[in-house]
Amino acid sequence: MSNLLEVRGLCKTYGNGPNLLEVLSGIDLDLQVGTTTALVGASGAGKSTLLHLLGALDRPSSGTVCFRGENIFRKNDRQLAAFRNRSIGFVFQFHHLLPEFTALENVMMPALIARIPRQKARESAASLLEDVGLGQRMTHRPGELSGGEQQRVAIARALVLGPELLLADEPTGNLDMKTSDGIHAMLTDLQTKKGLTLVIVTHNEQLAAAMGTTIHLVDGKINKTT
């Protein structure tokens, strides 16, 4: 199995001089194609920072992130944005849906921004909403959906451009246990069905245990991998 991501010597610091804060220190890891990984650790351990660097939402202070052998941070900001939009899907704790648009329109949005023809974008979005169990809710606006349904729309939106890598930061942090379990099951089902490489930041021990690998972060360093 080949590596999708290879991370070497990844560091992230903020500030300067006596106010320097080191959030990540010398992270090395490999993520193989089609695998599932949980990032766990106490608040402030660097989990979300690492996820943002893996997804090219931020640039490291030093170190490299190679996606299929290419150092992504050699790209300029415009190239990096194009790469990120094409290759990576993001799901956050807050769904960030646009309230004035329907579920279908929200899922279509990244495809329309990428200049995919409207009919093709609509078909892809509708298919994904079926995949996440919302085939009967496509014309509903976010305010007419439950919290779990809104997060399912956000997951469909993250997948509409067909990314290879799906990054999720506490995707069920605001949901009750029963709804969370449903989202977890759906994510793992989608990962298998679409051959995604999935990385999840979570405090949920049950979800972490269901992932193929669990990476434990302590004070910005990998403490252990299980």
N, C-alpha and C positions, 0 to 999 in steps of 0.2 A: 504494500500500500504506500502511495506517495504522500509527501508532506504538502499540505496546502499552505501552512504558515511555518516559518522558521524565525524564531526570535532570539537575538543574541545581544547580551550586555545592555539590555534596555534599562535606561534610567530616566527619571523625570524629577526635576526640582523646580521649585517656585521661589521667587524673591532673589535676593543677592546679599552678599556680605554676611553680617551677623543675623540677618533675617532669613537666611537660606533654609528652605524646608525641602528635605528629600522625601518624596512620596514613593518612588520606586527605585530600587538599587540593584542593578545587575541581573535582570530577569533573563533567563534562558529557558526556552521551551519550544517544542515542536507539536504542531497540530496536524494530524493526518486527515486526508480527505474522507468525508463521510462519518467522522467520529463525533462523540458528544462529550463535552467537558463542563464541569462545574467549577467556578471560582468561589471559594469560601474563605471566611476570615472575619475578624472583628471589624467594627466600624473604624475607618481610618487606616485599614491595612493596605489599601491601594487597589482594591478590586475594581472599582469603577474606573479609576485612572488607567489601569491596564487594559480594560475593555475598550476604552476610548482610543487608546493608542493602537490596539489591534484593528480597530475599525477606522483608523486614519481620521478621527475627529479632532485629534490634537497631534502635535509633533513631539517626539521625545527630546530630552536634553542631550542624550547620547544613546548609541546602540542602533540596531537595525531590526526592521520587520520585513521579511521577504515573503511575498505572496507568489506562489509557484515559481520561486527562484529569483524574483525581481524585487530589489529593494525599493519599496513603495515611497520612501521618504526622499528619494532622489528626484521625485516628480515635483514640479512647481504646484502652487495652490490650485490652479485651474485644472491641471492634469490629475491632481490628487482627488479633487471633487468629482471629476468624471469617473475615475476608477471606483471611488466609494459608491457612487450612485449605481454603477453597473454591477458591482461584484459583491456588495455587502448589504444585508438587510438589518435594520435595528428595531428592537422592541424595548420600550422603556417602562418604568413603573407607572408613569402617567401617559395615557394613550395619545394625547395631542391631536385628537381628531378635530376637524373644522366643523363647528356646530351648524353652520348654515347649509351644509351639503349632506346628501344621503350617504348611507353606508357604501353603496356602489360608487358614488362619485368620489368619496374619500379614498377608496382603494385604487380607483383609476388615476388619481392625481399624479403620482410619480411617473406613470407611463405617459401621461399627457405632457408633463414637463420635459420628458425625454423625447418628445415629438413622435411618439408612436401613434399611428392612425387611430382615431377615436373608436372605430368599430372594433379593432383588435384589442385596444385597451379595455373596452367594455367587456369583451368576451373573456379576457384573462381575469379581470376583476370578478366577474360573475362566477367563473369556475372556482376561484379561490374562496369566495364567500360560501359556495356550496361545500368546499373542502372543510371549512371551519364551522359548518353547521348552521349557517345563516342564510340559506337559500331563500327562505320565506321572509327575510327581514331586510332585503336589499334597498328598499325604498324608504326605510325608516332613517330619521336623523339621529345623531348621537343622543340627544335628549330623550328620545323615545326608546332607548336601549338600556339594558342593565349594565352594571359595571363589567361583568364578565363578557357580555356581548360586545361592548365597546373595545375591550382588549382583544377579542377575536378579530374585530375589524382591523385593529392596528397590526395584528400579526399578518393578516391577509395583505394589507398595504405594504408591509415590509418585504413580502415575497413577490409582488406583482412584476418586478423586473427580472425575476429569475436569478437571484444571487446565489453564489456558492457558499457563502458564509453568513450565518444568522447569529447575531449577537443580541442577547437579552439581558437587561439590567433590572433585576428584581421584578420580573414581569407580572407577578401575582402579589406584590407587596401590599396592595390596597384591597385585596379581595378576601372573602371569607374562605374557610378551609374547603368546603365542598366545591365552590366555584374554582378555587385554586387547583384542586385535584383534576378537574375537568380540563383546565388550561394546560396543565402539565401533560396529561395524556394526549391532548391534541398536538402539542409541540413535538413530543416524541414520535407520534404517528406521522406528522408532516415531515419530520427529519428523515424517517425511514423511507417514506413514499417518494420524496424528492431528492434523496441522497445528499442532504445538506450536511455541512460541518456546523455544529451547533455549540456555542459557548454561552453559558448562563451564569450570571452573578446571582447568588441566592443565599439566604439564611435558612432556607427550608432543608432540613437534613434528609427528609424523605426524597425530595427532588434530587438533591446532590447524589444520594445513594443510587438513584436510577440512571445516572449518567455513567458513561464508560470510564471516565477518569475524573478524579476530584483533585484540584490543586489548592493547597492550603497556603494562604498568604499571611505572613506575620511581619509587621513593620516594613512593608515594601519589599519583602523578599519571599521567595518560595521556601516554605518551611518543610513541606513534604508533599508527595504526590501519591495518591492511592487509586 
